[in-house]
Amino acid sequence: MINGASGSTPGIPGGGSTATTAAAAAAAAAAAAAAADEDMLTEAKLLREHKDRLESRMRILEEHNQQLVSQLGKLKMFLQEVSWRLSLEWTSCRLQGG
């Protein structure tokens, strides 16, 4: 039994083009889903890399901040010492009358 130009499969009542079309549509949908999954995986990888770079930069900035805090503390101590010495010299000069 040949149905002619309808594209149906011989020997299958009502043809077989619907099953073929459905299979092709399913394959296309699966390919699209696979491509979307691959795109999502690529984007997730890029986001992880960016996150790692940001975290690394944050650690560096925290270290620099600690160094600046340390330097500021040393500078404050130096200025207090200089201020104390100047105060002693000024008091000494006043006591000596000159």
C-alpha positions as CSV (number, residue, x, y, z in Angstrom):
1,M,0.0,0.0,0.0
2,I,1.6,3.2,-1.2
3,N,-0.1,6.5,-0.5
4,G,1.6,8.5,-3.1
5,A,3.0,12.0,-2.6
6,S,1.7,12.5,0.9
7,G,5.1,11.5,2.4
8,S,3.6,8.8,4.5
9,T,5.2,5.5,5.3
10,P,4.0,2.5,3.2
11,G,2.1,-0.1,5.2
12,I,1.1,2.3,8.0
13,P,-2.5,3.3,8.0
14,G,-2.9,7.1,7.9
15,G,0.8,7.5,7.0
16,G,3.6,8.2,9.4
17,S,4.4,11.8,8.7
18,T,3.0,13.0,12.0
19,A,5.3,10.7,13.9
20,T,8.2,11.9,11.8
21,T,7.3,15.5,12.3
22,A,6.9,15.0,16.1
23,A,10.2,13.3,16.3
24,A,11.9,16.1,14.4
25,A,10.3,18.7,16.6
26,A,11.4,16.7,19.7
27,A,14.9,16.5,18.4
28,A,14.9,20.2,17.6
29,A,13.6,21.0,21.1
30,A,16.2,18.8,22.6
31,A,19.0,20.5,20.6
32,A,17.7,23.9,21.7
33,A,17.6,22.8,25.3
34,A,21.1,21.5,25.1
35,A,22.3,24.7,23.6
36,A,20.5,26.7,26.3
37,D,22.1,24.4,29.0
38,E,25.5,24.9,27.5
39,D,25.0,28.7,27.4
40,M,23.9,28.7,31.0
41,L,27.0,26.6,32.0
42,T,29.2,29.0,30.2
43,E,27.6,32.0,31.8
44,A,27.8,30.3,35.3
45,K,31.6,29.6,34.7
46,L,32.2,33.3,33.7
47,L,30.2,34.5,36.8
48,R,32.3,32.2,39.0
49,E,35.5,33.5,37.5
50,H,34.3,37.1,38.0
51,K,33.3,36.4,41.6
52,D,36.8,34.9,42.2
53,R,38.5,38.0,40.8
54,L,36.3,40.3,42.9
55,E,37.0,38.2,46.1
56,S,40.7,38.3,45.4
57,R,40.6,42.1,44.8
58,M,38.7,42.4,48.1
59,R,41.3,40.5,50.0
60,I,44.0,42.8,48.6
61,L,42.0,45.9,49.5
62,E,41.5,44.5,53.1
63,E,45.3,43.9,53.4
64,H,46.0,47.5,52.2
65,N,43.4,48.8,54.6
66,Q,45.2,47.0,57.5
67,Q,48.5,48.4,56.4
68,L,47.0,51.9,56.2
69,V,45.5,51.6,59.7
70,S,48.9,50.4,61.0
71,Q,50.7,53.4,59.4
72,L,48.1,55.8,60.7
73,G,48.6,54.4,64.3
74,K,52.3,54.9,64.0
75,L,51.9,58.4,62.6
76,K,49.6,59.3,65.5
77,M,52.1,58.0,68.0
78,F,54.9,60.0,66.3
79,L,52.8,63.1,66.3
80,Q,52.0,62.7,70.0
81,E,55.6,62.2,70.8
82,V,56.6,65.3,68.8
83,S,53.8,67.3,70.4
84,W,55.0,66.1,73.9
85,R,58.6,67.1,73.1
86,L,57.6,70.5,71.8
87,S,55.5,71.1,74.9
88,L,58.4,70.2,77.1
89,E,60.8,72.5,75.2
90,W,58.3,75.4,75.3
91,T,57.7,74.9,79.0
92,S,61.5,74.7,79.6
93,C,62.0,78.0,77.6
94,R,59.4,79.8,79.6
95,L,60.8,78.6,82.9
96,Q,64.3,79.8,81.9
97,G,62.9,83.1,80.9
98,G,63.7,83.2,77.4
